[in-house]
């Protein structure tokens, strides 16, 4: 019990820092209930944590009547993480980084927070809860349901944020997904979890550096090598897709500025 409390506390702090320090200053989005909370914040300037709690109330009422284990396992994660998101809002603007760097680091922080809680069979609730309801009723894959929900949320968010922030939000969602998946895998040794995340983070930041410095030689060669690694042995198809398209995005930006 003490271990779960510690994990919820630390995970919520990671989540809160990721959102407030790295996502909100650049109007970036995440998927799930957090993404909805961010969209509402950007439109009406209300507290993200409060929105998350209010939107989750109907889902938890359903869980109380139809799936109480899920209600008990995720309620404390929802309440404490939402509280931390609003408490840590004072940190906004404390760190100033470029959007691409913020999207990667923010994605890591959010992914670590969610991944830690999922390993202890708790979560922030929200759309993940809804996805499990739908999966039970339809026998669809819960991961695919969550992916479709995230896609819809990011698509709706594209009407609120500009195209550049939309692309960076795609990076956030992908990094969160990769980090969460790696941390949730209890069979994977801790050192390998860290090692498997590092290449994609370095490749994304490398893309940005290549774009800013307009180096068309050695940096692109290095990125090509990273992309080749991810196609052959990367942790997921999404990671190689992200590396490739971030490279394409920055190359187009570079051509436009030439």
ROVEX-49166 format. One record per residue (C-alpha): x, y, z; residue number from 1; residue in one letter. Coordinates in nm, 2 decimals. Last residue first. Layout:
REM ROVEX-49166
u, v, w, n, res
X, Y, Z, NUM, a
...
***
This chain:
REM ROVEX-49166
u, v, w, n, res
1.63, 2.87, -4.81, 258, x
1.36, 2.92, -4.54, 257, x
1.11, 2.70, -4.71, 256, x
1.37, 2.43, -4.78, 255, x
1.46, 2.42, -4.41, 254, x
1.10, 2.39, -4.30, 253, x
1.06, 2.11, -4.56, 252, x
1.37, 1.93, -4.41, 251, x
1.23, 1.99, -4.06, 250, x
0.91, 1.81, -4.15, 249, x
1.08, 1.52, -4.33, 248, x
1.31, 1.45, -4.04, 247, x
1.01, 1.46, -3.80, 246, x
0.84, 1.23, -4.04, 245, x
1.11, 0.97, -4.04, 244, x
1.18, 0.97, -3.66, 243, x
0.80, 0.96, -3.59, 242, x
0.74, 0.67, -3.82, 241, x
1.04, 0.48, -3.67, 240, x
0.89, 0.54, -3.32, 239, x
0.53, 0.44, -3.43, 238, x
0.65, 0.11, -3.56, 237, x
0.77, 0.02, -3.21, 236, x
1.07, -0.06, -2.99, 235, x
1.32, -0.02, -3.27, 234, x
1.50, -0.31, -3.42, 233, x
1.51, -0.29, -3.80, 232, x
1.31, 0.03, -3.88, 231, x
1.44, 0.19, -3.56, 230, x
1.80, 0.13, -3.65, 229, x
1.76, 0.26, -4.00, 228, x
1.61, 0.58, -3.86, 227, x
1.90, 0.62, -3.63, 226, x
2.15, 0.57, -3.92, 225, x
1.96, 0.82, -4.14, 224, x
1.97, 1.06, -3.85, 223, x
2.35, 1.03, -3.83, 222, x
2.38, 1.09, -4.21, 221, x
2.16, 1.39, -4.18, 220, x
2.38, 1.53, -3.91, 219, x
2.70, 1.47, -4.10, 218, x
2.60, 1.65, -4.42, 217, x
2.30, 1.89, -4.45, 216, x
2.37, 2.11, -4.15, 215, x
2.11, 2.38, -4.16, 214, x
2.19, 2.49, -3.80, 213, x
1.83, 2.51, -3.68, 212, x
1.71, 2.22, -3.89, 211, x
2.00, 1.99, -3.80, 210, x
1.95, 2.08, -3.44, 209, x
1.58, 1.99, -3.46, 208, x
1.64, 1.66, -3.62, 207, x
1.90, 1.59, -3.36, 206, x
1.65, 1.66, -3.09, 205, x
1.42, 1.40, -3.25, 204, x
1.71, 1.15, -3.29, 203, x
1.83, 1.20, -2.93, 202, x
1.48, 1.13, -2.79, 201, x
1.44, 0.83, -3.02, 200, x
1.78, 0.68, -2.92, 199, x
1.72, 0.73, -2.54, 198, x
1.39, 0.53, -2.49, 197, x
1.54, 0.18, -2.53, 196, x
1.83, 0.26, -2.30, 195, x
1.60, 0.37, -2.02, 194, x
1.38, 0.06, -2.03, 193, x
1.69, -0.15, -2.08, 192, x
1.83, -0.03, -1.75, 191, x
1.50, -0.13, -1.57, 190, x
1.48, -0.48, -1.70, 189, x
1.18, -0.56, -1.92, 188, x
0.93, -0.81, -1.79, 187, x
0.72, -0.54, -1.61, 186, x
0.64, -0.37, -1.94, 185, x
0.45, -0.06, -1.82, 184, x
0.77, 0.14, -1.84, 183, x
0.82, 0.07, -2.20, 182, x
0.46, 0.12, -2.30, 181, x
0.44, 0.45, -2.11, 180, x
0.76, 0.57, -2.27, 179, x
0.65, 0.48, -2.62, 178, x
0.30, 0.62, -2.58, 177, x
0.42, 0.95, -2.42, 176, x
0.67, 0.99, -2.70, 175, x
0.40, 0.94, -2.96, 174, x
0.15, 1.18, -2.80, 173, x
0.42, 1.45, -2.75, 172, x
0.54, 1.41, -3.11, 171, x
0.19, 1.46, -3.24, 170, x
0.16, 1.76, -3.02, 169, x
0.47, 1.90, -3.20, 168, x
0.29, 1.86, -3.52, 167, x
-0.02, 2.04, -3.39, 166, x
0.19, 2.31, -3.24, 165, x
0.32, 2.38, -3.59, 164, x
-0.02, 2.37, -3.74, 163, x
-0.17, 2.62, -3.50, 162, x
-0.38, 2.53, -3.19, 161, x
-0.75, 2.53, -3.13, 160, x
-0.89, 2.37, -3.45, 159, x
-0.61, 2.11, -3.44, 158, x
-0.74, 2.02, -3.09, 157, x
-1.03, 1.84, -3.25, 156, x
-0.79, 1.63, -3.45, 155, x
-0.58, 1.57, -3.13, 154, x
-0.89, 1.45, -2.95, 153, x
-1.00, 1.23, -3.24, 152, x
-0.66, 1.07, -3.27, 151, x
-0.64, 1.01, -2.89, 150, x
-0.98, 0.84, -2.90, 149, x
-0.87, 0.62, -3.20, 148, x
-0.55, 0.52, -3.01, 147, x
-0.74, 0.44, -2.69, 146, x
-0.97, 0.21, -2.89, 145, x
-0.68, 0.04, -3.06, 144, x
-0.52, -0.03, -2.72, 143, x
-0.84, -0.16, -2.59, 142, x
-0.87, -0.42, -2.87, 141, x
-1.24, -0.46, -2.95, 140, x
-1.45, -0.71, -2.77, 139, x
-1.75, -0.48, -2.81, 138, x
-1.89, -0.44, -2.46, 137, x
-1.58, -0.51, -2.26, 136, x
-1.37, -0.30, -2.50, 135, x
-1.61, -0.01, -2.48, 134, x
-1.59, -0.01, -2.10, 133, x
-1.21, -0.04, -2.11, 132, x
-1.19, 0.26, -2.35, 131, x
-1.41, 0.47, -2.12, 130, x
-1.16, 0.41, -1.83, 129, x
-0.87, 0.50, -2.05, 128, x
-1.07, 0.81, -2.15, 127, x
-1.06, 0.94, -1.79, 126, x
-0.88, 0.73, -1.53, 125, x
-0.55, 0.88, -1.41, 124, x
-0.41, 0.54, -1.35, 123, x
-0.36, 0.25, -1.10, 122, x
-0.24, -0.10, -1.16, 121, x
0.10, -0.04, -1.00, 120, x
0.27, -0.05, -1.34, 119, x
0.00, 0.18, -1.47, 118, x
0.10, 0.44, -1.22, 117, x
0.47, 0.44, -1.32, 116, x
0.38, 0.45, -1.69, 115, x
0.15, 0.75, -1.64, 114, x
0.42, 0.96, -1.47, 113, x
0.70, 0.84, -1.70, 112, x
0.49, 0.91, -2.01, 111, x
0.41, 1.26, -1.89, 110, x
0.77, 1.33, -1.81, 109, x
0.89, 1.18, -2.14, 108, x
0.63, 1.36, -2.35, 107, x
0.73, 1.69, -2.18, 106, x
1.10, 1.62, -2.27, 105, x
1.01, 1.55, -2.63, 104, x
0.75, 1.83, -2.68, 103, x
0.97, 2.08, -2.49, 102, x
1.27, 2.01, -2.71, 101, x
1.06, 2.05, -3.02, 100, x
0.90, 2.37, -2.88, 99, x
1.23, 2.54, -2.80, 98, x
1.29, 2.58, -2.42, 97, x
1.21, 2.83, -2.16, 96, x
1.19, 2.70, -1.80, 95, x
1.00, 2.86, -1.51, 94, x
0.73, 2.98, -1.76, 93, x
0.47, 2.76, -1.60, 92, x
0.59, 2.65, -1.26, 91, x
0.29, 2.80, -1.08, 90, x
0.07, 2.54, -1.25, 89, x
0.23, 2.28, -1.02, 88, x
-0.07, 2.29, -0.79, 87, x
-0.32, 2.25, -1.08, 86, x
-0.15, 1.94, -1.22, 85, x
-0.08, 1.81, -0.87, 84, x
-0.45, 1.81, -0.79, 83, x
-0.54, 1.63, -1.11, 82, x
-0.27, 1.37, -1.03, 81, x
-0.41, 1.32, -0.68, 80, x
-0.77, 1.28, -0.78, 79, x
-0.72, 1.06, -1.08, 78, x
-0.47, 0.83, -0.92, 77, x
-0.69, 0.80, -0.61, 76, x
-0.99, 0.70, -0.84, 75, x
-0.80, 0.45, -1.05, 74, x
-0.79, 0.13, -0.86, 73, x
-1.12, 0.17, -0.67, 72, x
-1.32, 0.25, -0.98, 71, x
-1.15, -0.02, -1.19, 70, x
-1.24, -0.28, -0.92, 69, x
-1.59, -0.14, -0.92, 68, x
-1.69, -0.22, -1.27, 67, x
-2.06, -0.18, -1.35, 66, x
-2.22, 0.04, -1.08, 65, x
-1.92, 0.23, -0.96, 64, x
-1.76, 0.24, -1.31, 63, x
-2.06, 0.41, -1.45, 62, x
-2.04, 0.68, -1.18, 61, x
-1.66, 0.70, -1.25, 60, x
-1.73, 0.77, -1.62, 59, x
-1.98, 1.04, -1.54, 58, x
-1.73, 1.21, -1.30, 57, x
-1.43, 1.20, -1.54, 56, x
-1.51, 1.52, -1.72, 55, x
-1.53, 1.71, -1.39, 54, x
-1.20, 1.57, -1.26, 53, x
-1.01, 1.64, -1.58, 52, x
-1.16, 1.99, -1.60, 51, x
-1.04, 2.06, -1.24, 50, x
-0.69, 1.94, -1.33, 49, x
-0.66, 2.16, -1.64, 48, x
-0.76, 2.48, -1.46, 47, x
-0.97, 2.71, -1.68, 46, x
-0.85, 2.94, -1.95, 45, x
-1.16, 2.91, -2.17, 44, x
-1.02, 2.80, -2.51, 43, x
-0.66, 2.69, -2.42, 42, x
-0.78, 2.53, -2.09, 41, x
-1.06, 2.34, -2.26, 40, x
-0.81, 2.20, -2.51, 39, x
-0.57, 2.11, -2.23, 38, x
-0.84, 1.92, -2.03, 37, x
-0.93, 1.73, -2.35, 36, x
-0.57, 1.64, -2.40, 35, x
-0.54, 1.52, -2.04, 34, x
-0.85, 1.31, -2.08, 33, x
-0.68, 1.12, -2.36, 32, x
-0.41, 1.25, -2.59, 31, x
-0.16, 1.52, -2.53, 30, x
-0.16, 1.87, -2.65, 29, x
0.09, 2.15, -2.69, 28, x
0.01, 2.52, -2.64, 27, x
0.38, 2.61, -2.61, 26, x
0.38, 2.72, -2.25, 25, x
0.12, 2.44, -2.17, 24, x
0.34, 2.15, -2.28, 23, x
0.68, 2.18, -2.11, 22, x
0.66, 2.32, -1.76, 21, x
0.29, 2.27, -1.68, 20, x
0.22, 1.94, -1.85, 19, x
0.55, 1.76, -1.79, 18, x
0.58, 1.90, -1.44, 17, x
0.23, 1.77, -1.35, 16, x
0.29, 1.43, -1.49, 15, x
0.62, 1.39, -1.31, 14, x
0.46, 1.50, -0.99, 13, x
0.17, 1.26, -1.04, 12, x
0.41, 0.97, -1.09, 11, x
0.59, 1.06, -0.77, 10, x
0.28, 1.07, -0.56, 9, x
0.11, 0.77, -0.73, 8, x
0.43, 0.57, -0.69, 7, x
0.46, 0.66, -0.33, 6, x
0.10, 0.57, -0.25, 5, x
0.14, 0.24, -0.44, 4, x
0.45, 0.16, -0.24, 3, x
0.28, 0.24, 0.09, 2, x
0.00, 0.00, 0.00, 1, x
***
